[in-house]
Amino acid sequence: MKQEYHKLVRDKIPEIIQNSGLNCETLTLSESEYREALRQKVVEEAQEIAEADEENLITELADIYEVIHAIIETHGINRELIIQEQIRRRNERGGFQKRIKLLWTE
């Protein structure tokens, strides 16, 4: 039975599918389509982290890290700039160590 996906997958997935005896169809995205697909993929991976049990959390974190790595690469962003921005925002707004949950404002 044919199953539709229309989503970005890792490079070896088509080969893995074919080696399992199934057929698939793929296409290569343009740069702008790829960048949009990566943004959609990071949301998908974030949802999988939210739903992961402790046993699968590391795998899901590795998956989102791979997507973030691809976003950094495709935009030509210097990783050091990201770390600097992370530090700046932590200094300005704090981190998450205090485990604060905002309940309401008025």
LINKALIN-V127366 format. One record per residue. N is the residue number from 1. OMEGA is omega in degrees with one decimal (NA if undefined). Layout:
# LINKALIN-V127366
n=N omega=OMEGA
n=N omega=OMEGA
This chain:
# LINKALIN-V127366
n=1 omega=-178.8
n=2 omega=177.3
n=3 omega=-178.3
n=4 omega=178.2
n=5 omega=-179.4
n=6 omega=179.1
n=7 omega=177.0
n=8 omega=177.4
n=9 omega=177.5
n=10 omega=-172.4
n=11 omega=-175.9
n=12 omega=-176.8
n=13 omega=178.1
n=14 omega=178.4
n=15 omega=179.1
n=16 omega=178.6
n=17 omega=-178.9
n=18 omega=177.8
n=19 omega=177.9
n=20 omega=177.2
n=21 omega=179.9
n=22 omega=174.4
n=23 omega=175.5
n=24 omega=174.9
n=25 omega=-179.7
n=26 omega=169.6
n=27 omega=178.7
n=28 omega=-177.4
n=29 omega=170.0
n=30 omega=179.9
n=31 omega=-179.1
n=32 omega=176.9
n=33 omega=178.9
n=34 omega=179.2
n=35 omega=177.7
n=36 omega=179.5
n=37 omega=177.4
n=38 omega=178.1
n=39 omega=176.1
n=40 omega=-178.7
n=41 omega=-179.9
n=42 omega=176.2
n=43 omega=177.5
n=44 omega=-179.3
n=45 omega=177.2
n=46 omega=177.7
n=47 omega=178.6
n=48 omega=174.8
n=49 omega=-179.5
n=50 omega=-176.7
n=51 omega=-174.0
n=52 omega=170.6
n=53 omega=-176.6
n=54 omega=-178.0
n=55 omega=-176.2
n=56 omega=-175.1
n=57 omega=-179.1
n=58 omega=178.4
n=59 omega=-179.4
n=60 omega=176.1
n=61 omega=177.0
n=62 omega=178.8
n=63 omega=-179.2
n=64 omega=176.9
n=65 omega=178.2
n=66 omega=178.5
n=67 omega=178.4
n=68 omega=177.2
n=69 omega=179.3
n=70 omega=177.6
n=71 omega=178.4
n=72 omega=-178.5
n=73 omega=-174.6
n=74 omega=177.7
n=75 omega=179.4
n=76 omega=-177.8
n=77 omega=176.2
n=78 omega=-179.0
n=79 omega=-179.4
n=80 omega=177.2
n=81 omega=178.5
n=82 omega=179.1
n=83 omega=177.6
n=84 omega=178.7
n=85 omega=176.6
n=86 omega=179.5
n=87 omega=179.7
n=88 omega=-178.6
n=89 omega=177.3
n=90 omega=178.7
n=91 omega=-177.3
n=92 omega=-172.5
n=93 omega=-178.3
n=94 omega=176.8
n=95 omega=179.3
n=96 omega=-175.4
n=97 omega=-177.7
n=98 omega=175.3
n=99 omega=-177.4
n=100 omega=174.6
n=101 omega=179.5
n=102 omega=-177.8
n=103 omega=179.2
n=104 omega=170.4
n=105 omega=179.5
n=106 omega=NA
